[in-house]
Amino acid sequence: MSRITLTAFAKRLNVARMTAVRWRDRGLFDVGEDNKVVYDDAIAQIRRRADHNVLAKLKLRPLSRPATHATQNEEGRTLADEHLRLESAKADQAELKAAELAKRLVDVEQAAIAWANMVSRVRERLLTIPADIAGHLAATDTPHEAEVLVKKAITEALTALSEEPPT
């Protein structure tokens, strides 16, 4: 019985490595201290322990379950299936919480408020440009000088806005 890495095991099953890691963490199969698995043993463990979704993904039939877990609910799931679903849901919830804490996820309302504040600041700053440069603009002799003056004022305004901390 040769032992293979979790990555090789996932490749043989044609699933992502992270899927195999989640299954391992849910206890669907055992790994050794070296984080390697015996392929045939792991498949047998998955067939005994996994819910119908995992088995369908792998195109496996379940092995018979112990009588204590054989009672099924209306959806055809056993108590063991429901425990696995609960653990999976808890893991998903923990991943979302961790992602939120890592700032990979943001609250939609907070993002909308921040966007509205930024647009408001840009609008206010851009509307001050005509009054700021009116005197200088009147003193220009050519359209090119006026264009350069307006571009310079807009660039300065946008640069100042980009240096402001977000609110």
C-alpha positions as CSV (number, residue, x, y, z in Angstrom):
1,M,0.0,0.0,0.0
2,S,1.7,3.1,-1.2
3,R,1.1,6.4,0.5
4,I,0.5,9.5,-1.7
5,T,0.3,13.2,-0.9
6,L,-3.0,15.0,-0.5
7,T,-2.2,16.9,-3.8
8,A,-1.7,13.6,-5.7
9,F,-4.9,12.2,-4.0
10,A,-6.9,15.2,-5.2
11,K,-5.5,14.9,-8.7
12,R,-6.5,11.2,-8.8
13,L,-10.0,12.1,-7.7
14,N,-10.1,15.0,-10.2
15,V,-11.0,17.6,-7.6
16,A,-9.2,20.7,-6.4
17,R,-6.6,20.2,-3.6
18,M,-8.6,22.5,-1.3
19,T,-11.7,20.3,-1.8
20,A,-9.6,17.3,-0.6
21,V,-8.3,19.4,2.3
22,R,-11.9,20.3,3.4
23,W,-12.9,16.7,3.2
24,R,-9.9,15.7,5.3
25,D,-10.8,18.4,7.8
26,R,-14.4,17.2,7.9
27,G,-13.1,13.7,8.7
28,L,-14.2,12.0,5.5
29,F,-10.8,10.2,5.4
30,D,-7.8,9.8,7.5
31,V,-4.2,11.0,6.8
32,G,-1.0,9.9,8.4
33,E,1.3,12.0,10.4
34,D,3.2,12.7,7.2
35,N,0.0,14.1,5.7
36,K,-0.2,11.3,3.2
37,V,-3.0,8.9,2.4
38,V,-3.4,5.3,1.3
39,Y,-5.7,5.8,-1.8
40,D,-7.8,2.7,-1.4
41,D,-8.3,3.1,2.3
42,A,-9.3,6.8,1.8
43,I,-11.8,5.9,-0.9
44,A,-13.4,3.3,1.4
45,Q,-13.5,5.8,4.2
46,I,-15.1,8.4,2.0
47,R,-17.7,5.8,0.8
48,R,-18.6,5.1,4.4
49,R,-18.6,8.6,5.8
50,A,-19.5,11.1,3.0
51,D,-22.9,12.5,2.2
52,H,-24.5,11.9,-1.2
53,N,-23.2,15.1,-2.7
54,V,-19.6,14.1,-2.2
55,L,-20.3,10.6,-3.4
56,A,-22.1,12.0,-6.5
57,K,-19.2,14.3,-7.3
58,L,-16.8,11.3,-7.2
59,K,-19.3,9.0,-8.9
60,L,-19.1,6.5,-6.0
61,R,-21.8,4.4,-4.4
62,P,-22.0,4.5,-0.6
63,L,-21.1,1.5,1.5
64,S,-23.8,0.4,3.9
65,R,-23.8,2.5,7.0
66,P,-24.1,1.2,10.5
67,A,-27.7,0.7,11.7
68,T,-27.4,3.6,14.2
69,H,-27.1,6.0,11.2
70,A,-29.5,4.3,8.8
71,T,-32.7,6.2,9.8
72,Q,-33.3,8.8,7.1
73,N,-35.2,12.1,7.1
74,E,-37.7,13.3,4.5
75,E,-34.9,14.3,2.2
76,G,-33.3,10.9,2.4
77,R,-30.3,12.0,4.6
78,T,-29.1,10.2,7.7
79,L,-28.1,11.7,10.9
80,A,-24.4,11.4,9.9
81,D,-25.3,13.2,6.6
82,E,-26.9,16.0,8.6
83,H,-23.9,16.3,11.0
84,L,-21.6,16.6,8.0
85,R,-23.8,19.3,6.4
86,L,-23.8,21.2,9.7
87,E,-20.0,21.0,10.0
88,S,-19.7,22.1,6.3
89,A,-22.0,25.1,7.0
90,K,-20.0,26.0,10.1
91,A,-16.8,25.8,8.1
92,D,-18.3,28.0,5.3
93,Q,-19.5,30.5,7.9
94,A,-16.0,30.6,9.6
95,E,-14.4,31.2,6.2
96,L,-16.7,34.1,5.5
97,K,-15.9,35.6,8.9
98,A,-12.2,35.2,8.4
99,A,-12.4,36.8,4.9
100,E,-14.3,39.7,6.4
101,L,-11.7,40.1,9.2
102,A,-9.0,40.0,6.5
103,K,-10.8,42.8,4.8
104,R,-11.4,40.8,1.6
105,L,-15.1,41.4,2.1
106,V,-16.7,44.7,2.8
107,D,-20.2,45.7,3.8
108,V,-22.2,46.9,0.8
109,E,-23.8,49.8,2.7
110,Q,-20.4,51.0,3.9
111,A,-19.0,50.8,0.4
112,A,-21.9,52.8,-1.0
113,I,-21.5,55.5,1.7
114,A,-17.8,55.7,1.0
115,W,-18.4,56.0,-2.8
116,A,-21.0,58.7,-2.3
117,N,-18.7,60.7,0.0
118,M,-15.8,60.4,-2.5
119,V,-18.0,61.6,-5.4
120,S,-19.3,64.4,-3.3
121,R,-15.7,65.6,-2.5
122,V,-14.7,65.4,-6.1
123,R,-17.7,67.3,-7.2
124,E,-17.2,70.1,-4.6
125,R,-13.5,70.4,-5.5
126,L,-14.1,70.5,-9.2
127,L,-16.8,73.2,-8.9
128,T,-14.3,75.5,-7.1
129,I,-11.9,75.5,-10.0
130,P,-13.7,78.2,-12.1
131,A,-13.7,80.7,-9.2
132,D,-10.1,79.8,-8.4
133,I,-8.7,80.4,-11.9
134,A,-11.1,83.1,-13.3
135,G,-8.6,86.0,-12.8
136,H,-5.7,84.1,-14.3
137,L,-7.9,82.8,-17.1
138,A,-8.9,86.4,-18.1
139,A,-5.3,87.3,-18.3
140,T,-4.4,84.6,-20.9
141,D,-3.8,85.7,-24.5
142,T,-4.3,82.5,-26.4
143,P,-6.7,79.5,-26.1
144,H,-3.6,77.3,-25.6
145,E,-2.6,79.3,-22.5
146,A,-6.1,79.0,-21.1
147,E,-6.1,75.2,-21.8
148,V,-2.8,74.8,-20.0
149,L,-4.1,76.8,-17.0
150,V,-7.4,74.8,-16.8
151,K,-5.5,71.4,-17.1
152,K,-3.1,72.5,-14.4
153,A,-5.9,73.4,-12.0
154,I,-7.8,70.2,-12.6
155,T,-4.6,68.1,-12.1
156,E,-3.8,69.9,-8.8
157,A,-7.4,69.4,-7.6
158,L,-7.3,65.7,-8.4
159,T,-3.9,65.2,-6.9
160,A,-5.1,66.9,-3.7
161,L,-8.1,64.7,-3.6
162,S,-6.0,61.6,-4.0
163,E,-3.9,62.5,-1.1
164,E,-6.9,63.0,1.3
165,P,-7.7,60.0,3.6
166,P,-10.9,58.2,2.8
167,T,-13.9,59.0,5.0
